[in-house]
Amino acid sequence: MLLIRRFEERCAEMYALGKIGGFCHLYIGEEAVAVGAIDALRDDDYVFSAYRDHGHCLARGSDPKAVMAELFGRSTGLCKGKGGSMHLIDVARRFMGGYAIVGAHLPLAAGAAFGVKYRGGDQIVLCFFGEGAVPCGACHETLNLAALWGLPVLFLCENNRYGMGTPVNRAVALYTNVSQNASAYGIESASVDGMDVLAVRDQVSKVVEYIRTSKRPYFLEAMTYRFLGHSMADPAHGHYRTKAEVDDAKKRDPLLLLKERLLSKEQVPETDFKAIEESVKKSVQEAVEFAESSPAPSLSALEEDVYS
């Protein structure tokens, strides 16, 4: 979680300096969802994400250098500099991509799950998306097919309360329990505290076991909160929420919650945290230096990988 936090903070800095272009959506505040959920997976399981994908990609084990280089648009990036912030893909780690169109990646996740079932495998597909994707037609069409065909996919809704600047109660009819949307398709569902990484890991571990044994989809809603704006183009508080609300949410910062637990209950010494901080700081600095020193794609790269 600390790696994701420090990585995203440097991304904000690099974006402000003009070294990262295009759209850039940071994951600060939501780290516990990605880390807790992905830690419950096997290496041969698949992961799909939306446009706020840096944290998911790093949690899956992607090299921070390759991720940062991709954000810089360099040829050494995960997608050779052609994907950018919203389209990170690391096939070797079965991280099957970030996708920019809201809700449009849910059918892709279901397609991967269909492939697993067709081949007789026991992998599962973890699909991250925000609550703002739930009203989309693609979401409901996917839930219907996943239930109808018994696809091994975990739909993990990261409910951070705002779809861009729109509060969830103005966009989702069942906003008090977004996971209930799955009940219309006979899909089991639950909610979990998305600010508690251990709670997320425990809940996802149970759900993953359920999916593998029952061969049925599942819908899990993680209640979380983004501390920064929707994207780098959006002020931290905007006109749709107050500073007081953000400050109150930060009292349950997932990093602080885990640190307090480790200090008090597990009696982890403070020196261990300092060592982790130094290690992460070095890793992120190396990622920035690698990205800055990497070459931009050549002009001829425009014609590469157009067809496979």
Secondary structure, DSSP 8 states (H G I E B T S, - for coil): -HHHHHHHHHHHHHHHTTSS-S-----TT-HHHHHHHHTTS-TTSEEEE-S--HHHHHHTT--HHHHHHHHTT-TTSTTTTSS-TT---BGGGTEEEE-SSTTTTHHHHHHHHHHHHHTT----EEEEEEGGGTTSHHHHHHHHHHHHHT--EEEEEEE-SEETTEEGGGT-TTGGGGGGGGGGGT-EEEEEETT-HHHHHHHHHHHHHHHHHH---EEEEEE---SS-SSTTS-SSTTTS-HHHHHHHHTT-HHHHHHHHHHHTS---HHHHHHHHHHHHHHHHHHHHHHHHS----GGGGGTTS--
